[in-house]
Amino acid sequence: MPINFRQSTESRQAEIIATMVRLSAERSPADITTTDIAKAMKVTQGALFRHFATKEAIRLAVVEWIEVQLMSELMAARESAPDALTALKAMFMAHVGFAKAHPGAPRLIFGELQQPAASPVKQRVQQIMQRYRQTLSQTLNAAIQTNQVRADVDCPSASALFLGAIQGLVIQSILSGSTEQMEQQAVGVLKLYLAALGVES
């Protein structure tokens, strides 16, 4: 039986991406080298570079993986909700759930955004965040149109606050060294966020 080299390459790339995400939960993503990834996978650096030409290519692939996984979960949460307000709540908890399941992912995203120089990876992260904010703004606007939140809510500002609240929960989990309480804390934070939008508890 002939070997499916494409499947083998895709499988190895997925393993490299998963390793980078896992290592990012344990240390600063900026400090992770290809040597670290290869050591964690018990392969040589040469084996890594057979699947990704450069470290930046690995980082870009990781960011693209995060985009696919996170946005698919957010869209599924939004589309399964009966109304805009419920969708907003579901998206918040879906993002928190994703961050809990993959704690290295938000650290990677925040780490790329903090890089002083522009790069294809940073630009891709910025595009993802822009897409995310647009999705939130659309959902918030729908909630305004159906009188579920205050009519004077500024959607871009409310979108930024939504993301900032989740970032705060992530930072708290990093400082505590555990994501176990994240979802429980998220319920209270979400309640405060919704109160700011004029939603009665």
N, C-alpha and C positions, 0 to 999 in steps of 0.2 A: 504493500500500500504506500503511495507517495506521501511524503511529509508535507503538511500544509504550513509552509514557512510564514505566510501572512498571519495566520492564526497564532503561530508561535511568537512572532514579533509583537502583535497586539497584546498578547497575554503578558509578555515580558514588560512592555511599556506600561501596562496597567499595574504591574507589580512595582515598578519604579515609582510611579505616581503615588501609589498607596503607601510606599515606604517613606517618601518625602512628606506626605501629610502626617504620617504617624510620628516621624522624628520632629516635626514642627510643633507637636503637642508637648514635646519634652524640652525643647530648647529654642532659642531664637532662630527663625528660618534663615536669616542673613548669615548665620554662623555655620550652617550646614554645608558641607563640601561634598563633592562627588565621591571622595574617599569615604566619607561617613555613610553615604547611601550604599556604596558598594560593600562596605564592611557589614552593614546591617542586613544586606541581602546575601552575604557570603559569596560574592562574585568579585571579579576584577573590575577596575575602572574601565579597562578595554571593553568588557562585556557591556557596560553601561553605554559607552560611546558607539557601540554597534547599533543601538536603538535610538539614541538621541545624540546629535552631533556636538552639542555644547550644554553647559549647565543652564544657560538661559533657555534653551529649548526644553529642558526638563521643567523649569519654572513656568514657562508658558503653557506647557501641557497640563501642569497641575492646576493652573488658574482656569484653563478651559474646562477641566474636569469639574472644578468647583462650580463654575457657571452652569454647566449642564445639570448637575445634581441638585444644586440649590434652587435654580429657577424652575426646574421641573416640579420640585416639591411645593414651591410657592404657588405656581400656576394650578397645580392639582388642588391645593387648599382653597384657592380662590374660586375655581370653577365648580367645586363640590358644595360651596356655600349657597344657601338660599337667598342671601341678600348681601349688599355691600358691607354693612357693619360686621356681619358674621364672617365675611371673607377677610376683613381686616384683622379680626381676632385670630382667625385660623392661620393667616400668613405669619403673624407675629409668633405664634406658638410653633409653627412649622420651622421657622428660621431658628428659633431657640433649640428646638429638637435636633436640627441639623448640626448646630454648633456643639451641642452636647455629644452627639454621636461621632463627630469629627472635630475635636477641639483644635487640631492643627490648622484647619481650614481658615477660620477667622484670623488666626495669627499670621498666616501667609498673606491674606488680603490686606490686613492693616500694615504688615511689614512692607509690602510693595508700595502702598500709598505713601509711606513715610520716606521712601527713597528720594534723595534730593534731585537726582538726575532723571531725565525722561528716558524711558526705554520702551521697547515693544510690550514688555510684560506689564509695566506700570500703565501704559496707555490702554491695554486690554482690561485691566482692573477698573480703570476709570470709566470705560465703556460699559462694563457690567454694572457698576454703581449707578450710572446714568439710566440704564435700562430699568434697574430696580426702582429708582426714584420715580420714573415715568409710570411704572406699573402701580406704585403706591398712590401717586397723584390721581390716576384714573379711578382707582378704587375709592379714594377719599372724595373725589368729585361726585361719583355715583351716590355715595352716602349723603352728600349735601343735597343732591337733587331729590332724594327720597326722604329728606328731613330727618335723617338718622343721626346727623351731627350738626353742630352749629353752622348757620349759613355764612358766617364771617370767617370760617376757618381758611387760613392761607395754606393751600395744598403743598407747595414746595417746602414751606417751613415745617408743616406737620410730617412730611415725608422724612425730612432731615432729623426731626425729633424721634421718629419711629426707629430709624437706623441707629441714632445715638443711644437710645435706650437699650437696644440689643448689644451695642458695643460696650456699654457700661456693665451689663451682665457678664459679658465675656471677660472683661478686665477683672471684674470681681472674682470670677472663677479662676483666673490665672493667679491672682494674688493669694487665693485660698488654697490653690493647688488641687482643686477638685471641681468637677462639673456636676456633682450629685445633686446639689441644691438649686441648680440653675432654673429648672422648670418651675419649681415651687416659688422661687423668688420672682420669676417672670410673671406669674399670675398677679402679684401685687403691683408690679411695675406697669403691666398692661392696664390694670384698673385705674391707676393714676393718669396714664396717657389718655385713656378714653374719657376720663373726667375733664381733662383739659379741652377735649373736643366737644364737651357739653353732653356727653352720654350719661344718663342717670344709671346708677348701679342698682 
